[in-house]
Amino acid sequence: MTATLEESGGAAPRAVVVWCPDWPVTAVLGGAEAGERLLAVVEGGRVVAASAAARAAGVRRGMKVRSAKGLIDALEVVERDEDAEARLFDQVAEAVSALAARLEVLRPGVCAIPARGAARFHGGEDVLVERLYDAVEAAGFACSIGVADGVAAALLAAREHRVVAPGGSPAFLAPHPVAEVAPPKLADLLVRLGIGTVGALAAMPPGPVADRFGAAGTAAHRLARGLQARPVVPRPPGADLDAETRFEQPHTLAEPMVFAALGLAEQLHANLAAAGLGCGTFTVEVVCADGTEAHRTWRHEGLLSAPAVAERIRWQLQAWQQQARFTAASGGVAVLRLVPDGLYADAGRQLSLLDGDSEARERMERAAARVQALLGHTGVVTAQLAGGRGPGEQVVRTPVGDAHQERRADGPWPGRLPAPSPVRVPPVPEEVRLLDQAGEPVQVTARAELVQPPARLMVRGRSMAVAAWAGPWPATERWWDPDDARRAARLQVTADDGAALLLTVTGGRWHLEGAYDT
């Protein structure tokens, strides 16, 4: 039996984490080095990763695209491609798995292996780490490696190229922000209560933490103390927890198997729920007609919805197809199977009084999830009114299966214009030129007053005369955050062809934020 990262007992087992920094950047470049390229990978209008050169110029993760462009005029902005990230990272996973009996992918860019067995085989943790560095480098990638008690501590150690001594994880974790062990909503609440570090959380008695913060609080508290998030339990005797499908006609392409992925994910969750269990990991297994097999383990931690599990199955199948794992010579994939591991007792969830009459909603969710399995996790979204100053911030699009952002639409949002709102809003504000009668750019003072009245508007090379205008109205955003602070002003203009537009100016540059119905 191989060692796992979810052994029985309370103490977190030793783990080795291999972290490839800036993986979204690496993926969009196809594995090539960014060098001096000023590059930002974005998703949902915000930066998710940036090249080293862009970070040196001030671009930060979570920054709005327009704020990043304001820092670097020549910044190259590329949309995130999670499929490419997963396919490329499987090359790293293959290199690492050659040195360990078991590997878990936390997410594209990060994987973990149990330290005990691999370190014993290779002659110690230090030797294992050196061999892992060599293996990943030979595969053509850069990485950072950390070793500690538990995956959470090992991931932080990887960011510092560090091996934390056995038993030292609580002290190592203590000065870090509490968000490193707690989910975002809980971390925000803890910070508001004055519990800002992992050490402060670990110092609290377990009973009051469980009473006040529930299962999520208990899991975070255990991680803070160097324990596993949840005590692992053995698989119940005779329990059939695996989810499996057998294809009458074996497949040599990933796409036909994607249709089965969501059903398998739902079956896995149903099997676990029926047994009152959750899983820390799940393994995707394929068996070809000639008997050859492939498998890869992904981290779950009870946090993934069925569509999110299906997406990881799709990523894995596409990666294997790219590596020619199930070609015609193998006879094609005959069996696709999900195997849960790292089992723990699941406290379940409280049902709403309205959950009983949910058949139509469930049918809709299943249909949306099937389309999502084809188009990718962000391919099917739901819209929700949310708070924000600009029109592009007032509607949030959330992938099906993800929790909606909890941002109050009713404010207060100083600087937000009153209704009516623009009916057409571009995904990213489009740069335009607003000129005065002399053909010079219209400027706005620090007191949000026009230096000269607008006369012409240039949009995508088209010139329009300004027939009327109103404003400007100032908007100062996130003044307390030097990385994301923004001073802007908005101006409503009507062109001679009747078009009613909302413009915004920041840093002397004008952008089109929306268009009104006329």
PyMOL commands that set and color helices and strands:
alter all, ss='L'
color gray80, all
select helices_A, chain A and resi 23-28+52-56+65-71+82-97+115-122+125-138+151-159+169-173+178-180+184-192+198-202+206-224+254-274+306-322+328-330+359-375+391-393
alter helices_A, ss='H'
color red, helices_A
select strands_A, chain A and resi 9-11+14-19+39-43+46-50+76-79+104-107+110-114+144-149+227-232+243-251+277-288+293-299+333-345+381-385+395-399+430-435+456-459+462-477+486-495+500-506+509-516
alter strands_A, ss='S'
color yellow, strands_A
deselect
rebuild
show_as cartoon
